[in-house]
Amino acid sequence: MLKVEELTYNFISKFYDFEKDLVLTNHFHSDWEADMLIVNEEGFSHEFEIKFSKADFRNDFKKNYQNSKTKEKFLKHDKISCGDYICNQFSFLLPMGMIEAEKIPEHCGIIEFDHNPDTWETVFYEIRKPKKVHELTFWNLVDKDLMLKIMARNFYLKKLEAKGKFEELILPPKIFQKK
């Protein structure tokens, strides 16, 4: 079975350029995690959510979040569709034929993939382009310096996790201690 990391790598390699685009995977923003977040040269952003099952897809529409500053509660796709969202575009990356296009909200792009386990080739089909939910660039909405610090911290923690060193720490890292 195709792993999410392999699918992500294939997708990014086919459509994006690390020299020009900021490409982040499993990046936390706006009170939720993006499977893939791409910010292009012009500063426009696109979030991709990867779904391998119908149940996982349905659960994406039940996600309820609370704004950390205002304490307001909202559903993720309500916030996206009205343009009160950090990214300019949102798309689902799905296996071929898993969900009918008419069951996916109009603001969402749809990219389906077909993976051949014999040749290990993955082909992507853009079923529907995403709607641009607002015209502000990502960098007008995000503190670039703070984001760089968060990215550096996340990279360090992933490195510890990958090397199996996280469990060896005698004291828990301060970033996990509640204030």
N, CA and C of each residue as an Amber inpcrd file, in Angstrom:
protein
   537
   0.8390000  -1.1970000   0.0000000   0.0000000   0.0000000   0.0000000
   0.8790000   1.2530000   0.0000000   0.4530000   2.2300000  -0.7240000
   1.1680000   3.4890000  -0.8310000   1.1310000   4.2200000   0.5140000
   2.2780000   4.6410000   1.0000000   2.3540000   5.3910000   2.2550000
   2.1730000   6.8710000   1.9610000   1.6550000   7.5810000   2.9530000
   1.3960000   9.0080000   2.7870000   2.6850000   9.7650000   2.4700000
   3.8000000   9.3560000   3.0470000   5.0770000  10.0300000   2.7820000
   5.4990000   9.8560000   1.3170000   5.2590000   8.6640000   0.7630000
   5.6010000   8.4120000  -0.6380000   4.6960000   9.2120000  -1.5750000
   3.4080000   9.2600000  -1.2500000   2.4730000  10.0450000  -2.0460000
   2.8660000  11.5220000  -2.0120000   3.1540000  12.0220000  -0.8260000
   3.5420000  13.4230000  -0.6630000   4.7890000  13.7320000  -1.4780000
   5.7880000  12.8690000  -1.3690000   7.0360000  13.0720000  -2.1180000
   6.7700000  13.0850000  -3.6220000   5.9870000  12.1340000  -4.1160000
   5.6670000  12.0730000  -5.5500000   4.9370000  13.3280000  -6.0140000
   3.9800000  13.7770000  -5.2210000   3.1850000  14.9570000  -5.5790000
   4.0600000  16.2110000  -5.6200000   4.8290000  16.4230000  -4.5690000
   5.6890000  17.6130000  -4.4960000   6.7100000  17.5920000  -5.6320000
   7.3170000  16.4430000  -5.8730000   8.3350000  16.3240000  -6.9270000
   7.7700000  16.6450000  -8.3080000   6.5220000  16.2860000  -8.5200000
   5.9060000  16.4960000  -9.8360000   5.4640000  17.9430000 -10.0560000
   4.9770000  18.6080000  -9.0110000   4.3220000  19.9010000  -9.2070000
   5.0310000  21.1150000  -8.6070000   6.0090000  20.9180000  -7.7550000
   6.6090000  22.0650000  -7.0660000   8.1200000  22.0450000  -7.1490000
   8.7040000  23.2130000  -6.9440000  10.1430000  23.4030000  -7.0620000
  10.6620000  23.9700000  -5.7360000  11.4920000  23.1940000  -5.0630000
  12.0320000  23.6380000  -3.7720000  12.8940000  24.8990000  -3.9060000
  13.3540000  25.1990000  -5.1070000  14.1580000  26.4070000  -5.3330000
  13.2770000  27.6610000  -5.3400000  12.0010000  27.4930000  -5.6940000
  11.1080000  28.6400000  -5.8430000   9.9800000  28.6640000  -4.8150000
   9.4990000  27.4960000  -4.4290000   8.3280000  27.4070000  -3.5610000
   8.7260000  27.0050000  -2.1430000   8.0220000  27.5450000  -1.1690000
   8.1620000  27.0760000   0.2060000   7.2240000  25.8840000   0.3330000
   7.7790000  24.7140000   0.5990000   7.0050000  23.4790000   0.6580000
   7.1190000  22.9170000   2.0710000   5.9960000  22.8530000   2.7720000
   5.9830000  22.3360000   4.1420000   5.0150000  21.1640000   4.2260000
   5.4000000  20.1530000   4.9830000   4.5100000  19.0200000   5.2110000
   4.2160000  18.9240000   6.6970000   3.0210000  18.4720000   7.0130000
   2.5690000  18.3650000   8.4030000   2.8720000  19.6420000   9.1800000
   2.4700000  20.7450000   8.5920000   2.7420000  22.0640000   9.1810000
   1.5110000  22.5760000   9.9260000   1.7030000  22.9640000  11.1670000
   0.6070000  23.5170000  11.9570000   0.4510000  24.9940000  11.6490000
  -0.7750000  25.3950000  11.3460000  -1.0980000  26.8040000  11.1310000
  -2.5890000  26.9920000  11.3830000  -2.9560000  28.1810000  11.7390000
  -4.3780000  28.5350000  11.8900000  -5.1440000  27.5410000  12.7420000
  -4.5600000  27.0580000  13.7850000  -5.2000000  26.1440000  14.7270000
  -5.4050000  24.7330000  14.1720000  -4.8420000  24.4030000  13.0040000
  -4.8940000  23.0320000  12.5330000  -3.6450000  22.7060000  11.7160000
  -3.5080000  21.4410000  11.3850000  -2.3340000  20.9710000  10.6650000
  -2.6470000  20.7840000   9.1870000  -1.7410000  21.2680000   8.3430000
  -1.8500000  21.0640000   6.9010000  -0.9810000  19.8820000   6.5140000
  -1.5430000  18.9290000   5.7720000  -0.7190000  17.8290000   5.2770000
   0.3880000  18.3790000   4.3870000   0.0200000  19.3030000   3.5150000
   1.0010000  20.0210000   2.7010000   0.5790000  21.4830000   2.6260000
   1.5470000  22.3520000   2.7940000   1.3240000  23.7890000   2.6510000
   2.3770000  24.3000000   1.6750000   1.9180000  24.9020000   0.5970000
   2.8140000  25.4270000  -0.4310000   2.6170000  26.9370000  -0.4980000
   3.7340000  27.6820000  -0.4470000   3.6900000  29.1250000  -0.6560000
   4.5660000  29.3860000  -1.8780000   3.9610000  29.9410000  -2.9380000
   4.7060000  30.1480000  -4.1800000   5.5260000  31.4400000  -4.1390000
   6.2450000  31.7120000  -5.2270000   7.1300000  32.8880000  -5.3020000
   6.3870000  34.1980000  -5.0670000   5.1470000  34.2600000  -5.4960000
   4.3620000  35.4930000  -5.3320000   3.7930000  35.6360000  -3.9300000
   3.9090000  34.5870000  -3.1140000   3.4210000  34.6430000  -1.7370000
   2.0280000  34.0700000  -1.5500000   1.4580000  33.4880000  -2.6090000
   0.1370000  32.8830000  -2.4730000   0.2730000  31.4520000  -1.9670000
  -0.6720000  31.0410000  -1.1400000  -0.5540000  29.7530000  -0.4500000
  -1.6930000  28.8060000  -0.8220000  -1.3650000  27.5240000  -0.7140000
  -2.3060000  26.4690000  -1.0790000  -2.1060000  25.3350000  -0.0830000
  -3.1830000  24.9630000   0.5840000  -3.1370000  23.8250000   1.5050000
  -3.7200000  22.6050000   0.8130000  -3.0480000  21.4640000   1.0150000
  -3.5310000  20.1890000   0.5020000  -3.7850000  19.2630000   1.6740000
  -4.9390000  18.6520000   1.6610000  -5.3120000  17.6650000   2.6760000
  -5.3830000  16.3180000   1.9840000  -4.6260000  15.3390000   2.4860000
  -4.5760000  14.0050000   1.8970000  -5.5600000  13.1070000   2.6390000
  -6.4020000  12.4260000   1.8800000  -7.3680000  11.4980000   2.4720000
  -7.2690000  10.1560000   1.7530000  -7.1730000   9.0880000   2.5420000
  -7.0960000   7.7420000   1.9860000  -8.3930000   6.9540000   2.1650000
  -9.3240000   7.4840000   2.9880000 -10.5780000   6.7630000   3.2170000
 -11.7490000   7.7390000   3.2660000 -12.9400000   7.2090000   3.0010000
 -14.1500000   8.0310000   3.0660000 -14.4000000   8.5330000   4.4780000
 -14.1310000   7.6870000   5.4670000 -14.3470000   8.0810000   6.8620000
 -13.4300000   9.2430000   7.2370000 -12.1740000   9.1780000   6.8280000
 -11.2260000  10.2600000   7.1060000 -11.6610000  11.5420000   6.4080000
 -12.1660000  11.4080000   5.1830000 -12.6760000  12.5610000   4.4410000
 -13.8420000  13.2070000   5.1830000 -14.8200000  12.3970000   5.6010000
 -15.9900000  12.9260000   6.3210000 -15.5740000  13.6120000   7.6220000
 -14.6010000  13.0590000   8.3010000 -14.1450000  13.6440000   9.5620000
 -13.5540000  15.0350000   9.3810000 -13.0250000  15.3320000   8.2020000
 -12.4520000  16.6530000   7.9560000 -13.5150000  17.7440000   8.0850000
 -14.7640000  17.4040000   7.8260000 -15.8440000  18.3900000   7.8930000
 -16.4530000  18.4880000   9.2900000 -16.0100000  17.6430000  10.2000000
 -16.4690000  17.6950000  11.5840000 -15.4670000  18.4180000  12.4800000
 -14.2970000  18.7310000  11.9240000 -13.2420000  19.3550000  12.7270000
 -13.7130000  20.7060000  13.2500000 -13.7320000  20.7970000  14.5520000
 -14.1650000  21.9910000  15.2470000 -12.9410000  22.5980000  15.9180000
 -12.7080000  23.8580000  15.6930000 -11.5260000  24.5140000  16.2440000
 -11.9170000  25.7110000  17.0740000 -11.0010000  26.0980000  17.9370000
 -11.2150000  27.2820000  18.7560000 -10.0620000  28.2390000  18.5170000
 -10.3880000  29.4740000  18.1710000  -9.3790000  30.5000000  17.9740000
  -8.6520000  30.7250000  19.2910000  -7.3280000  30.6230000  19.2610000
  -6.5480000  30.7310000  20.4920000  -6.6240000  32.1240000  21.1220000
  -6.9080000  33.1410000  20.3150000  -6.9720000  34.5080000  20.8470000
  -8.3880000  34.8910000  21.2740000  -9.3720000  34.6390000  20.3960000
 -10.7410000  35.0900000  20.6690000 -11.6000000  34.0320000  21.3490000
 -11.1430000  32.7850000  21.3540000 -11.8800000  31.6360000  21.9110000
 -13.1320000  31.2880000  21.1130000 -13.2960000  31.9070000  19.9430000
 -14.4290000  31.6070000  19.0640000 -14.2680000  30.1940000  18.5020000
 -15.3760000  29.4390000  18.4670000 -15.3670000  28.0900000  17.9060000
 -15.9200000  28.1320000  16.4900000 -15.3420000  27.2960000  15.6190000
 -15.7570000  27.2780000  14.2280000 -15.4140000  25.9340000  13.6060000
 -16.1130000  25.6290000  12.5110000 -15.7930000  24.4540000  11.7090000
 -14.7810000  24.8690000  10.6430000 -13.8210000  24.0120000  10.3960000
 -12.7240000  24.3080000   9.4730000 -13.2260000  24.7630000   8.1050000
 -14.1190000  24.0160000   7.4810000 -14.5310000  24.3490000   6.1130000
 -15.4740000  25.5380000   6.0470000 -16.1600000  25.8540000   7.1320000
 -16.9360000  27.0930000   7.1680000 -15.9890000  28.2880000   7.1040000
 -14.9100000  28.1920000   7.8410000 -13.9170000  29.2680000   7.8690000
 -13.2300000  29.4100000   6.5040000 -12.8840000  28.2940000   5.8870000
 -12.2270000  28.3390000   4.5800000 -13.1590000  28.9540000   3.5370000
 -14.3840000  28.4670000   3.4630000 -15.3040000  28.8880000   2.3880000
 -15.6660000  30.3590000   2.4590000 -15.6230000  30.9570000   3.6520000
 -15.9770000  32.3780000   3.7540000 -14.7510000  33.2850000   3.5780000
 -13.5690000  32.6940000   3.3870000 -12.3670000  33.4900000   3.1350000
 -11.6280000  33.9180000   4.3840000 -12.1210000  33.5320000   5.5460000
 -11.4560000  33.8700000   6.8090000 -10.4450000  32.7590000   7.1170000
  -9.4150000  32.7060000   6.2900000  -8.5210000  31.5670000   6.2690000
  -7.1430000  32.0380000   5.8390000  -6.1220000  31.4430000   6.3810000
  -4.7580000  31.8990000   6.1060000  -4.3040000  31.5900000   4.6870000
  -4.7700000  30.4930000   4.1030000  -4.3520000  30.1090000   2.7490000
  -5.2940000  30.6730000   1.6950000  -4.7460000  30.8600000   0.5100000
  -5.5520000  31.3590000  -0.6000000  -6.4010000  30.2710000  -1.2300000
  -5.9010000  29.0330000  -1.1750000  -6.6090000  27.9240000  -1.8030000
  -6.5030000  26.6750000  -0.9370000  -7.4790000  25.7810000  -1.1250000
  -7.5170000  24.5160000  -0.3920000  -7.9090000  23.4120000  -1.3590000
  -7.1920000  22.2770000  -1.2940000  -7.5190000  21.1330000  -2.1610000
  -7.4120000  19.8260000  -1.4030000  -8.1870000  18.8500000  -1.8720000
  -8.0760000  17.4760000  -1.3790000  -7.2670000  16.6700000  -2.3830000
  -6.4130000  15.7920000  -1.8710000  -5.6670000  14.8230000  -2.6640000
  -6.2110000  13.4590000  -2.2770000  -6.8860000  12.7970000  -3.2380000
  -7.6700000  11.5930000  -2.9650000  -7.3600000  10.4660000  -3.9450000
  -7.5620000   9.2140000  -3.5240000  -7.4670000   8.1040000  -4.4850000
  -8.5690000   8.2430000  -5.5470000  -8.2800000   7.7600000  -6.7440000
  -9.2340000   7.8260000  -7.8660000 -10.6040000   7.2850000  -7.4600000
 -11.6440000   8.1120000  -7.6980000 -13.0130000   7.6730000  -7.5200000
 -13.4780000   7.4710000  -6.0900000 -12.6920000   7.8670000  -5.1090000
 -13.0890000   7.6250000  -3.7170000 -14.3180000   8.4540000  -3.3190000
 -14.3580000   9.7070000  -3.7410000 -15.4650000  10.6110000  -3.4080000
 -15.9350000  11.2800000  -4.6970000 -17.2230000  11.3290000  -4.9060000
 -17.7660000  12.0080000  -6.0760000 -17.5400000  13.5130000  -5.9200000
 -17.1730000  14.1710000  -7.0190000 -16.8530000  15.6000000  -6.9940000
 -18.0000000  16.4440000  -6.4410000 -19.2320000  16.0620000  -6.7380000
 -20.3720000  16.8740000  -6.2610000 -20.5660000  16.8020000  -4.7490000
 -19.8930000  15.8650000  -4.0820000 -19.9800000  15.7550000  -2.6170000
 -18.8860000  16.5650000  -1.9180000 -18.0640000  17.2300000  -2.7090000
 -16.9740000  18.0340000  -2.1680000 -17.3300000  19.5010000  -2.3670000
 -17.2500000  20.3270000  -1.3100000 -17.6240000  21.7420000  -1.4360000
 -16.9230000  22.4350000  -2.6040000 -17.6130000  23.3860000  -3.1930000
 -17.1390000  24.0840000  -4.3930000 -15.8370000  24.8400000  -4.1850000
 -15.5390000  25.2790000  -2.9560000 -14.3050000  26.0330000  -2.7340000
 -13.0700000  25.1410000  -2.7750000 -13.2570000  23.8430000  -2.6870000
 -12.1430000  22.8860000  -2.6190000 -11.7180000  22.4040000  -3.9970000
 -10.4120000  22.3920000  -4.2080000  -9.8800000  21.7410000  -5.3930000
  -9.8660000  20.2370000  -5.1670000  -9.8640000  19.4880000  -6.2560000
  -9.8350000  18.0220000  -6.1540000  -8.7280000  17.5040000  -7.0690000
  -7.8040000  16.7840000  -6.4760000  -6.7640000  16.1090000  -7.2430000
  -6.8450000  14.6390000  -6.8600000  -7.0500000  13.7990000  -7.8580000
  -7.1040000  12.3630000  -7.6080000  -5.8010000  11.7370000  -8.0830000
  -5.4530000  10.6320000  -7.4370000  -4.2390000   9.9380000  -7.8370000
  -4.5420000   8.4640000  -8.0630000  -3.7620000   7.8960000  -8.9700000
  -3.8330000   6.4680000  -9.2420000  -2.4260000   5.9270000  -9.0620000
  -2.2860000   4.9550000  -8.1730000  -0.9760000   4.3760000  -7.8920000
  -0.9450000   2.9380000  -8.3930000   0.0500000   2.6420000  -9.2190000
   0.2330000   1.2940000  -9.7360000   1.3170000   0.6190000  -8.8870000
   0.9400000  -0.3510000  -8.0490000   1.9320000  -0.9850000  -7.1750000
   2.9530000  -1.8420000  -7.9230000   2.6230000  -2.2490000  -9.1540000
   3.5670000  -3.0590000  -9.9340000   4.7150000  -2.2170000 -10.5030000
   4.3750000  -1.0350000 -11.0070000   5.4030000  -0.1570000 -11.5810000
   5.8510000   0.9210000 -10.6000000   5.1290000   1.0430000  -9.5150000
   5.3680000   2.0510000  -8.4770000   5.1940000   3.4630000  -9.0230000
   4.4060000   3.5950000 -10.0770000   4.1330000   4.8900000 -10.6710000
   2.8410000   5.4520000 -10.0980000   2.8670000   6.7400000  -9.8000000
   1.6810000   7.4340000  -9.3170000   1.3490000   8.5400000 -10.3100000
   0.1020000   8.5560000 -10.7700000  -0.3620000   9.5550000 -11.7260000
  -1.4050000  10.4250000 -11.0260000  -1.3360000  11.7320000 -11.2770000
  -2.2420000  12.6930000 -10.6410000  -3.1560000  13.3160000 -11.6930000
  -4.4260000  13.5090000 -11.3160000  -5.4280000  14.0990000 -12.2050000
  -6.1140000  15.2450000 -11.4670000  -6.0470000  16.4380000 -12.0460000
  -6.7650000  17.5640000 -11.4470000  -8.2150000  17.5080000 -11.9140000
  -9.0980000  17.1840000 -10.9900000 -10.5280000  17.0580000 -11.2900000
 -11.1980000  18.4330000 -11.2530000 -10.8060000  19.2360000 -10.2700000
 -11.3750000  20.5830000 -10.1390000 -10.3370000  21.5070000  -9.5280000
 -10.2030000  22.6900000 -10.0990000  -9.2900000  23.6960000  -9.5440000
  -9.9200000  24.2950000  -8.2910000  -9.1030000  24.6400000  -7.3000000
  -9.6590000  25.2750000  -6.1020000 -10.0170000  26.7300000  -6.3810000
 -10.9720000  27.2350000  -5.6230000 -11.3120000  28.6550000  -5.7210000
 -10.3540000  29.4280000  -4.8280000 -10.0020000  30.6170000  -5.2580000
  -9.1810000  31.4960000  -4.4380000 -10.1320000  32.1580000  -3.4440000
  -9.9140000  31.9120000  -2.1430000 -10.8660000  32.4030000  -1.1390000
 -10.5760000  33.8380000  -0.6900000  -9.3720000  34.3400000  -0.9790000
  -9.0400000  35.7490000  -0.7420000  -7.7840000  36.1010000  -1.5240000
  -7.4690000  37.3880000  -1.6070000  -6.3490000  37.8660000  -2.4250000
  -5.1170000  38.2690000  -1.6120000  -5.1600000  38.1690000  -0.3050000
  -3.9980000  38.5430000   0.5060000  -2.9120000  37.4840000   0.3970000
  -1.6680000  37.9110000   0.3450000  -0.5870000  36.9330000   0.3040000
  -0.3690000  36.3500000   1.7020000   0.2110000  35.1890000   1.7160000
   0.5110000  34.4810000   2.9680000   1.3500000  35.3640000   3.8840000
   2.3210000  36.0760000   3.3090000   3.2400000  36.8810000   4.1210000
   2.5860000  38.1480000   4.6580000   1.4350000  38.5370000   4.1410000
   0.6740000  39.6380000   4.7420000  -0.0950000  39.1650000   5.9690000
  -0.2810000  37.8560000   6.0990000  -1.0700000  37.2970000   7.1960000
  -0.2180000  36.6040000   8.2550000   1.0530000  36.3690000   7.9550000
   1.9170000  35.5930000   8.8440000   3.1730000  36.3900000   9.1720000
   3.5920000  36.3200000  10.4110000   4.8570000  36.9150000  10.8410000
   5.9770000  35.9910000  10.3480000   6.7200000  36.4390000   9.3470000
   7.7420000  35.5980000   8.7020000   8.8290000  35.1670000   9.6960000
   9.2640000  36.0680000  10.5570000  10.3040000  35.7190000  11.5310000
   9.8220000  34.6510000  12.5000000   8.6040000  34.8040000  12.9970000
   8.0540000  33.8060000  13.9140000   7.8980000  32.4620000  13.2000000
   7.4520000  32.4920000  11.9540000   7.2830000  31.2470000  11.2150000
   8.6220000  30.5360000  11.0330000   9.6770000  31.2790000  10.7280000
  11.0040000  30.6750000  10.5910000  11.4550000  30.0240000  11.8980000
  11.1730000  30.6690000  13.0140000  11.5320000  30.1000000  14.3150000
  10.7570000  28.8070000  14.5780000   9.4800000  28.8240000  14.2630000
   8.6490000  27.6260000  14.4530000   9.1310000  26.5000000  13.5450000
   9.4570000  26.8300000  12.3060000   9.9530000  25.8170000  11.3730000
  11.2660000  25.2180000  11.8720000  12.1640000  26.0560000  12.3910000
  13.4430000  25.5630000  12.9090000  13.2070000  24.6500000  14.1150000
  12.2990000  25.0370000  15.0000000  11.9880000  24.2050000  16.1680000
  11.4090000  22.8680000  15.7290000  10.4620000  22.9070000  14.7970000
   9.8380000  21.6700000  14.3180000  10.8530000  20.7570000  13.6420000
  11.7780000  21.3530000  12.8810000  12.8130000  20.5610000  12.2280000
  13.6900000  19.8700000  13.2790000  14.0650000  20.6020000  14.3040000
  14.9030000  20.0290000  15.3670000  14.1770000  18.8780000  16.0710000
  12.9110000  19.0670000  16.3920000  12.1500000  18.0120000  17.0630000
  11.9910000  16.7870000  16.1700000  11.7570000  17.0010000  14.8700000
  11.6640000  15.8720000  13.9310000  13.0010000  15.1310000  13.8580000
  14.0930000  15.8800000  13.8930000  15.4220000  15.2670000  13.8580000
  15.6310000  14.3910000  15.0970000  15.2520000  14.8950000  16.2710000
  15.3630000  14.1020000  17.4970000  14.5070000  12.8470000  17.4050000
  13.3070000  13.0170000  16.8960000  12.3800000  11.8940000  16.7620000
  12.9270000  10.8480000  15.7870000  13.4570000  11.3010000  14.6510000
  13.9850000  10.3840000  13.6450000  15.2020000   9.6190000  14.1460000
  16.0060000  10.2850000  14.9450000  17.2040000   9.6260000  15.4750000
  16.9050000   8.8000000  16.7220000  15.6520000   8.8530000  17.1890000
  15.2900000   8.0940000  18.3870000  15.8990000   8.6640000  19.6470000
  16.2530000   9.9220000  19.6190000  16.9270000  10.5560000  20.7590000
  15.9440000  11.2500000  21.7030000  14.7170000  11.4460000  21.2640000
  13.7560000  12.2070000  22.0570000  13.5370000  11.5730000  23.4320000
  13.4450000  10.2530000  23.4570000  13.1950000   9.5480000  24.7160000
  14.3930000   9.6200000  25.6550000  15.5840000   9.9120000  25.1240000
  16.7940000   9.9480000  25.9430000  16.9430000  11.2410000  26.7290000
  16.1240000  12.2490000  26.4290000  16.2360000  13.5160000  27.1480000
  15.8510000  13.3300000  28.6130000  16.6780000  13.8280000  29.4950000
  16.4330000  13.6650000  30.9310000  15.2890000  14.5620000  31.3840000
  15.2980000  15.8000000  30.9530000  14.2360000  16.7430000  31.3050000
  13.3780000  16.9960000  30.0700000  12.0640000  17.1370000  30.2470000
  11.2210000  17.4220000  29.0710000  11.5540000  18.7980000  28.5060000
  11.5430000  18.9410000  27.1900000  11.8170000  20.2480000  26.5900000
  10.8210000  21.2970000  27.0800000  11.2970000  22.5050000  27.2900000
  10.4540000  23.5910000  27.7950000   9.2740000  23.8860000  26.8750000
   9.4570000  23.6570000  25.5870000   8.3790000  23.9930000  24.6550000
   7.1430000  23.1420000  24.8710000   7.2720000  21.9910000  25.5630000
   6.1220000  21.1540000  25.8340000   5.5200000  21.4070000  27.2050000
   6.1780000  22.2120000  28.0110000   5.6540000  22.5050000  29.3380000
   4.5830000  23.5770000  29.2100000   3.4710000  23.3690000  29.8800000
   2.3680000  24.3160000  29.8170000   2.7090000  25.5670000  30.6230000
   2.2630000  26.7030000  30.0970000   2.5060000  27.9780000  30.7840000
   1.4410000  28.2220000  31.8220000
